């Protein structure tokens, strides 16, 4: 999944939901890697995933 959109459009929430839906809890291997261009955005993404996950 590759997401590109203007700032403030809710990208972290959208791709976090998609990534979480695709994860198989029975599988203990790495199933998703999310890359962010800055530490600040990485923290925002982490907070979204913690809130909805």
N, CA, C and O atoms as CSV, one atom per row, in Angstrom:
chain,resi,resn,atom,element,x,y,z
A,1,UNK,N,N,0.850,-1.175,0.000
A,1,UNK,CA,C,0.000,0.000,0.000
A,1,UNK,C,C,0.887,1.228,0.000
A,1,UNK,O,O,1.766,1.356,0.853
A,2,UNK,N,N,0.675,2.119,-0.929
A,2,UNK,CA,C,1.395,3.386,-0.976
A,2,UNK,C,C,0.352,4.487,-0.958
A,2,UNK,O,O,-0.575,4.494,-1.767
A,3,UNK,N,N,0.513,5.419,-0.024
A,3,UNK,CA,C,-0.451,6.504,0.120
A,3,UNK,C,C,0.264,7.827,-0.058
A,3,UNK,O,O,1.315,8.063,0.538
A,4,UNK,N,N,-0.314,8.693,-0.885
A,4,UNK,CA,C,0.227,10.031,-1.064
A,4,UNK,C,C,-0.954,10.988,-1.183
A,4,UNK,O,O,-1.808,10.826,-2.054
A,5,UNK,N,N,-0.996,11.983,-0.305
A,5,UNK,CA,C,-2.072,12.973,-0.328
A,5,UNK,C,C,-1.602,14.214,0.410
A,5,UNK,O,O,-0.566,14.202,1.075
A,6,UNK,N,N,-2.364,15.271,0.287
A,6,UNK,CA,C,-2.007,16.522,0.943
A,6,UNK,C,C,-2.079,16.381,2.459
A,6,UNK,O,O,-2.763,15.504,2.986
A,7,UNK,N,N,-1.370,17.253,3.139
A,7,UNK,CA,C,-1.340,17.256,4.599
A,7,UNK,C,C,-2.736,17.513,5.165
A,7,UNK,O,O,-3.501,18.320,4.637
A,8,UNK,N,N,-3.048,16.803,6.258
A,8,UNK,CA,C,-4.317,17.019,6.945
A,8,UNK,C,C,-5.495,16.263,6.372
A,8,UNK,O,O,-6.641,16.585,6.686
A,9,UNK,N,N,-5.245,15.264,5.538
A,9,UNK,CA,C,-6.350,14.529,4.916
A,9,UNK,C,C,-6.654,13.201,5.599
A,9,UNK,O,O,-7.505,12.450,5.122
A,10,UNK,N,N,-5.989,12.897,6.689
A,10,UNK,CA,C,-6.289,11.684,7.442
A,10,UNK,C,C,-5.592,10.423,6.963
A,10,UNK,O,O,-6.082,9.319,7.199
A,11,UNK,N,N,-4.470,10.568,6.303
A,11,UNK,CA,C,-3.737,9.395,5.795
A,11,UNK,C,C,-3.382,8.393,6.889
A,11,UNK,O,O,-3.589,7.195,6.697
A,12,UNK,N,N,-2.853,8.841,8.033
A,12,UNK,CA,C,-2.479,7.850,9.056
A,12,UNK,C,C,-3.640,6.956,9.474
A,12,UNK,O,O,-3.466,5.746,9.622
A,13,UNK,N,N,-4.802,7.528,9.661
A,13,UNK,CA,C,-5.957,6.730,10.068
A,13,UNK,C,C,-6.353,5.745,8.983
A,13,UNK,O,O,-6.665,4.590,9.275
A,14,UNK,N,N,-6.343,6.186,7.743
A,14,UNK,CA,C,-6.762,5.328,6.633
A,14,UNK,C,C,-5.841,4.132,6.484
A,14,UNK,O,O,-6.311,2.994,6.472
A,15,UNK,N,N,-4.536,4.364,6.370
A,15,UNK,CA,C,-3.679,3.204,6.135
A,15,UNK,C,C,-3.455,2.386,7.393
A,15,UNK,O,O,-3.106,1.209,7.299
A,16,UNK,N,N,-3.645,2.975,8.570
A,16,UNK,CA,C,-3.551,2.198,9.807
A,16,UNK,C,C,-4.681,1.184,9.880
A,16,UNK,O,O,-4.459,0.029,10.242
A,17,UNK,N,N,-5.885,1.607,9.540
A,17,UNK,CA,C,-7.032,0.695,9.545
A,17,UNK,C,C,-6.807,-0.429,8.541
A,17,UNK,O,O,-7.053,-1.596,8.848
A,18,UNK,N,N,-6.342,-0.087,7.350
A,18,UNK,CA,C,-6.095,-1.106,6.326
A,18,UNK,C,C,-5.031,-2.098,6.797
A,18,UNK,O,O,-5.204,-3.310,6.668
A,19,UNK,N,N,-3.939,-1.580,7.339
A,19,UNK,CA,C,-2.861,-2.461,7.808
A,19,UNK,C,C,-3.342,-3.367,8.935
A,19,UNK,O,O,-3.039,-4.560,8.939
A,20,UNK,N,N,-4.086,-2.818,9.890
A,20,UNK,CA,C,-4.567,-3.617,11.014
A,20,UNK,C,C,-5.550,-4.690,10.564
A,20,UNK,O,O,-5.553,-5.790,11.117
A,21,UNK,N,N,-6.379,-4.394,9.577
A,21,UNK,CA,C,-7.335,-5.386,9.081
A,21,UNK,C,C,-6.638,-6.558,8.398
A,21,UNK,O,O,-7.167,-7.669,8.384
A,22,UNK,N,N,-5.474,-6.323,7.841
A,22,UNK,CA,C,-4.766,-7.366,7.103
A,22,UNK,C,C,-3.907,-8.256,8.000
A,22,UNK,O,O,-3.405,-9.282,7.540
A,23,UNK,N,N,-3.730,-7.892,9.251
A,23,UNK,CA,C,-2.856,-8.650,10.148
A,23,UNK,C,C,-3.558,-9.900,10.661
A,23,UNK,O,O,-4.705,-9.849,11.105
A,24,UNK,N,N,-2.853,-11.017,10.593
A,24,UNK,CA,C,-3.334,-12.304,11.098
A,24,UNK,C,C,-2.733,-12.505,12.485
A,24,UNK,O,O,-1.525,-12.704,12.612
A,25,UNK,N,N,-3.558,-12.456,13.514
A,25,UNK,CA,C,-3.071,-12.561,14.889
A,25,UNK,C,C,-2.428,-13.910,15.190
A,25,UNK,O,O,-1.638,-14.018,16.128
A,26,UNK,N,N,-2.749,-14.932,14.416
A,26,UNK,CA,C,-2.152,-16.252,14.619
A,26,UNK,C,C,-0.727,-16.319,14.067
A,26,UNK,O,O,0.031,-17.222,14.420
A,27,UNK,N,N,-0.367,-15.390,13.223
A,27,UNK,CA,C,0.958,-15.352,12.606
A,27,UNK,C,C,1.848,-14.426,13.434
A,27,UNK,O,O,1.532,-13.248,13.603
A,28,UNK,N,N,2.949,-14.950,13.944
A,28,UNK,CA,C,3.816,-14.150,14.817
A,28,UNK,C,C,4.940,-13.426,14.075
A,28,UNK,O,O,5.738,-12.723,14.696
A,29,UNK,N,N,5.008,-13.593,12.766
A,29,UNK,CA,C,6.059,-12.904,12.009
A,29,UNK,C,C,5.634,-11.466,11.682
A,29,UNK,O,O,4.468,-11.100,11.828
A,30,UNK,N,N,6.591,-10.675,11.244
A,30,UNK,CA,C,6.306,-9.290,10.869
A,30,UNK,C,C,5.349,-9.295,9.684
A,30,UNK,O,O,5.594,-9.974,8.687
A,31,UNK,N,N,4.270,-8.547,9.791
A,31,UNK,CA,C,3.265,-8.521,8.736
A,31,UNK,C,C,3.042,-7.130,8.155
A,31,UNK,O,O,2.408,-6.988,7.110
A,32,UNK,N,N,3.553,-6.120,8.817
A,32,UNK,CA,C,3.383,-4.752,8.314
A,32,UNK,C,C,4.563,-3.896,8.756
A,32,UNK,O,O,5.054,-4.011,9.879
A,33,UNK,N,N,4.997,-3.047,7.859
A,33,UNK,CA,C,6.024,-2.059,8.172
A,33,UNK,C,C,5.507,-0.727,7.657
A,33,UNK,O,O,5.142,-0.603,6.488
A,34,UNK,N,N,5.478,0.251,8.518
A,34,UNK,CA,C,5.012,1.578,8.134
A,34,UNK,C,C,6.195,2.528,8.200
A,34,UNK,O,O,6.825,2.672,9.248
A,35,UNK,N,N,6.491,3.166,7.095
A,35,UNK,CA,C,7.595,4.119,7.019
A,35,UNK,C,C,7.026,5.532,7.016
A,35,UNK,O,O,6.021,5.801,6.359
A,36,UNK,N,N,7.664,6.419,7.743
A,36,UNK,CA,C,7.231,7.814,7.804
A,36,UNK,C,C,8.426,8.715,7.520
A,36,UNK,O,O,9.554,8.373,7.873
A,37,UNK,N,N,8.193,9.857,6.890
A,37,UNK,CA,C,9.307,10.732,6.527
A,37,UNK,C,C,9.933,11.482,7.701
A,37,UNK,O,O,11.074,11.934,7.608
A,38,UNK,N,N,9.193,11.620,8.808
A,38,UNK,CA,C,9.733,12.332,9.970
A,38,UNK,C,C,9.356,11.605,11.245
A,38,UNK,O,O,8.422,10.804,11.265
A,39,UNK,N,N,10.087,11.891,12.302
A,39,UNK,CA,C,9.798,11.295,13.612
A,39,UNK,C,C,8.419,11.739,14.103
A,39,UNK,O,O,7.672,10.945,14.675
A,40,UNK,N,N,8.093,12.994,13.878
A,40,UNK,CA,C,6.801,13.533,14.312
A,40,UNK,C,C,5.642,12.775,13.668
A,40,UNK,O,O,4.673,12.425,14.342
A,41,UNK,N,N,5.741,12.528,12.391
A,41,UNK,CA,C,4.684,11.784,11.697
A,41,UNK,C,C,4.653,10.333,12.171
A,41,UNK,O,O,3.575,9.754,12.306
A,42,UNK,N,N,5.804,9.746,12.422
A,42,UNK,CA,C,5.854,8.377,12.946
A,42,UNK,C,C,5.141,8.285,14.294
A,42,UNK,O,O,4.422,7.320,14.553
A,43,UNK,N,N,5.338,9.278,15.144
A,43,UNK,CA,C,4.664,9.304,16.446
A,43,UNK,C,C,3.159,9.449,16.261
A,43,UNK,O,O,2.386,8.784,16.951
A,44,UNK,N,N,2.732,10.308,15.339
A,44,UNK,CA,C,1.301,10.474,15.064
A,44,UNK,C,C,0.687,9.160,14.593
A,44,UNK,O,O,-0.397,8.782,15.037
A,45,UNK,N,N,1.372,8.475,13.706
A,45,UNK,CA,C,0.882,7.191,13.204
A,45,UNK,C,C,0.786,6.177,14.339
A,45,UNK,O,O,-0.198,5.444,14.442
A,46,UNK,N,N,1.799,6.140,15.182
A,46,UNK,CA,C,1.803,5.232,16.327
A,46,UNK,C,C,0.613,5.500,17.242
A,46,UNK,O,O,-0.028,4.567,17.724
A,47,UNK,N,N,0.323,6.762,17.477
A,47,UNK,CA,C,-0.805,7.124,18.344
A,47,UNK,C,C,-2.136,6.706,17.727
A,47,UNK,O,O,-3.031,6.247,18.437
A,48,UNK,N,N,-2.271,6.859,16.418
A,48,UNK,CA,C,-3.497,6.439,15.734
A,48,UNK,C,C,-3.671,4.934,15.858
A,48,UNK,O,O,-4.764,4.460,16.168
A,49,UNK,N,N,-2.608,4.181,15.619
A,49,UNK,CA,C,-2.691,2.721,15.693
A,49,UNK,C,C,-3.027,2.265,17.108
A,49,UNK,O,O,-3.842,1.360,17.290
A,50,UNK,N,N,-2.413,2.878,18.104
A,50,UNK,CA,C,-2.727,2.524,19.494
A,50,UNK,C,C,-4.182,2.826,19.821
A,50,UNK,O,O,-4.819,2.067,20.551
A,51,UNK,N,N,-4.717,3.919,19.293
A,51,UNK,CA,C,-6.096,4.315,19.580
A,51,UNK,C,C,-7.115,3.386,18.922
A,51,UNK,O,O,-8.152,3.084,19.513
A,52,UNK,N,N,-6.825,2.931,17.699
A,52,UNK,CA,C,-7.809,2.103,16.992
A,52,UNK,C,C,-7.499,0.617,17.043
A,52,UNK,O,O,-8.359,-0.211,16.744
A,53,UNK,N,N,-6.255,0.270,17.427
A,53,UNK,CA,C,-5.834,-1.126,17.402
A,53,UNK,C,C,-6.175,-1.835,18.650
A,53,UNK,O,O,-5.884,-3.024,18.783
